[in-house]
Amino acid sequence: MNLRCLLVMGITLLVTSCRGGGLVNFPYDPNGRSLNSPFADLTPRVSGRYIAFVSDRRGSQDIFLYDINARMLVDLPGLNAIDLVAATPCLSENGQYIAFHGIREGRSGIFLYDRNTRQLRNLTENIKAAVRNPSITADGNTIAFESSARGRWDIVLVDRSGQKITR
């Protein structure tokens, strides 16, 4: 079984497990305008009615958002940039906030995109270290990620403005 089939099966299992069972059949589009396509689709994350994933559909590594209820891709103006390589997206329960790891000009960062304001913000531009693996709370107020700032991988919590949260 190839990687593509495993990915589709994995997404189907994730979505059906959230909805109490049953097979979900997403449409296939050879031009990449649907969830299933012939392109590489990586790191899918399900939250509420949305699936966020990274794909090379446009010739670069971009983030896409699929609305399970509407059965279509959601437009994300201002998110994907030619100078930004995106990876490991995660999203708030209502799909308003998408956090992801990105590399811009050779520096890694954790970015936050607000679908309502169409604003993209680097939450870690003041951290002079590698960062990776973001996660966001259901309400979108807190973002957790790993940072190597102290010579080891620590978990850091920040709010939507990028301010560290200490507990």
Wavefront OBJ file of the C-alpha trace (Angstrom):
o trace
v 0.000 0.000 0.000
v 1.482 3.391 -0.925
v 1.879 6.430 1.321
v -1.007 8.284 -0.380
v -3.450 5.472 0.408
v -2.253 5.336 4.012
v -2.707 9.097 4.380
v -6.258 9.015 3.000
v -7.097 6.092 5.273
v -5.610 7.954 8.237
v -7.654 11.091 7.540
v -10.786 8.985 7.104
v -10.146 7.270 10.438
v -9.523 10.596 12.189
v -12.661 12.202 10.815
v -14.884 9.201 11.383
v -13.594 8.704 14.919
v -14.584 12.286 15.726
v -18.059 11.800 14.304
v -18.908 8.449 15.805
v -18.129 6.189 12.845
v -19.047 5.727 9.238
v -16.996 6.115 6.079
v -16.422 9.627 4.804
v -15.777 9.811 1.074
v -14.090 13.078 0.097
v -14.126 14.045 -3.577
v -11.032 13.587 -5.742
v -9.854 16.402 -8.003
v -6.829 15.898 -10.271
v -6.248 19.686 -10.265
v -5.903 19.900 -6.462
v -9.110 21.835 -5.702
v -10.445 19.253 -3.253
v -9.101 17.367 -0.256
v -7.950 14.378 -2.269
v -5.580 15.044 -5.150
v -2.476 13.528 -6.773
v -0.229 15.925 -4.814
v 1.735 15.263 -1.609
v -0.436 16.195 1.364
v 1.402 16.124 4.705
v 0.670 16.353 8.433
v -3.140 16.546 8.388
v -4.761 17.834 11.570
v -8.491 17.681 12.266
v -10.264 20.197 14.475
v -14.022 20.591 14.513
v -15.210 20.814 10.927
v -11.768 21.576 9.453
v -8.707 19.670 8.252
v -5.446 21.622 7.961
v -2.555 20.134 5.997
v 0.571 21.028 4.035
v 0.650 20.350 0.286
v 2.813 20.989 -2.754
v -0.222 21.662 -4.983
v 1.022 25.091 -6.059
v 4.652 24.090 -6.522
v 5.657 25.175 -3.006
v 5.027 23.835 0.475
v 1.820 25.664 1.492
v -0.910 25.252 4.099
v -4.418 24.330 3.015
v -7.666 24.222 4.979
v -10.521 21.898 4.061
v -14.064 22.445 5.352
v -15.527 19.000 6.016
v -19.135 20.232 6.066
v -18.924 22.336 2.888
v -16.622 19.713 1.275
v -14.303 22.324 -0.194
v -10.980 24.080 0.336
v -11.147 27.351 2.280
v -9.432 30.438 0.856
v -6.565 31.645 3.094
v -5.532 35.088 1.765
v -2.275 36.382 3.231
v -1.186 33.028 4.662
v 1.052 31.333 2.106
v 4.043 33.331 0.903
v 6.656 32.486 -1.699
v 9.483 33.036 0.834
v 7.947 30.849 3.574
v 8.170 27.048 3.777
v 5.320 25.785 5.950
v 5.052 22.593 8.026
v 3.050 20.962 10.849
v -0.112 23.109 10.922
v -2.587 22.962 13.776
v -5.785 24.914 14.270
v -8.220 26.163 16.854
v -11.543 24.351 17.220
v -13.483 26.908 15.149
v -10.754 27.125 12.488
v -10.106 30.841 13.043
v -6.456 30.409 14.088
v -3.845 28.297 12.317
v -0.455 27.868 13.980
v 2.420 26.251 12.102
v 6.178 25.851 11.892
v 7.735 27.805 9.053
v 11.156 28.607 7.669
v 11.792 32.053 6.235
v 15.242 33.262 5.154
v 16.830 30.207 6.797
v 15.280 30.871 10.226
v 12.650 28.664 11.795
v 9.645 30.230 13.445
v 6.217 29.506 14.812
v 3.630 31.473 12.884
v 0.002 32.269 13.672
v -2.586 33.096 11.027
v -5.930 34.692 11.948
v -8.572 33.891 9.321
v -10.808 36.783 10.427
v -8.185 39.519 10.096
v -6.116 37.690 7.427
v -2.990 38.529 9.407
v 0.107 36.345 9.664
v 2.408 36.844 12.667
v 5.733 35.269 13.602
v 5.326 34.468 17.301
v 8.997 33.568 17.782
v 10.939 36.287 15.957
v 12.647 37.230 19.257
v 13.723 33.664 20.040
v 17.239 33.059 18.735
v 16.940 29.280 18.564
v 15.308 26.502 16.596
v 11.594 25.970 17.209
v 9.238 23.205 16.079
v 6.001 21.243 16.605
v 3.370 23.871 17.442
v 0.050 23.065 19.071
v -2.833 25.440 19.767
v -5.626 25.317 22.313
v -9.217 24.857 21.164
v -10.025 28.538 21.857
v -6.871 29.709 20.051
v -5.571 31.668 23.051
v -2.434 29.623 23.793
v 0.203 28.167 21.491
v 2.710 25.558 22.710
v 5.870 24.606 20.824
v 9.359 23.227 21.324
v 12.381 25.536 21.550
v 16.099 24.743 21.750
v 16.969 28.129 23.333
v 18.520 26.519 26.431
v 20.478 23.848 24.572
v 17.762 21.222 24.889
v 14.193 20.914 23.661
v 11.872 22.732 26.076
v 8.151 23.365 25.736
v 7.247 27.047 25.542
v 3.776 28.549 25.951
v 2.861 31.879 24.357
v -0.354 33.811 23.875
v -1.601 34.948 20.464
v 0.615 38.052 20.594
v 3.720 35.913 21.189
v 4.150 36.829 24.857
v 5.497 33.990 27.005
v 3.093 32.504 29.508
v 4.665 31.450 32.787
v 2.901 29.056 35.083
l 1 2 3 4 5 6 7 8 9 10 11 12 13 14 15 16 17 18 19 20 21 22 23 24 25 26 27 28 29 30 31 32 33 34 35 36 37 38 39 40 41 42 43 44 45 46 47 48 49 50 51 52 53 54 55 56 57 58 59 60 61 62 63 64 65 66 67 68 69 70 71 72 73 74 75 76 77 78 79 80 81 82 83 84 85 86 87 88 89 90 91 92 93 94 95 96 97 98 99 100 101 102 103 104 105 106 107 108 109 110 111 112 113 114 115 116 117 118 119 120 121 122 123 124 125 126 127 128 129 130 131 132 133 134 135 136 137 138 139 140 141 142 143 144 145 146 147 148 149 150 151 152 153 154 155 156 157 158 159 160 161 162 163 164 165 166 167
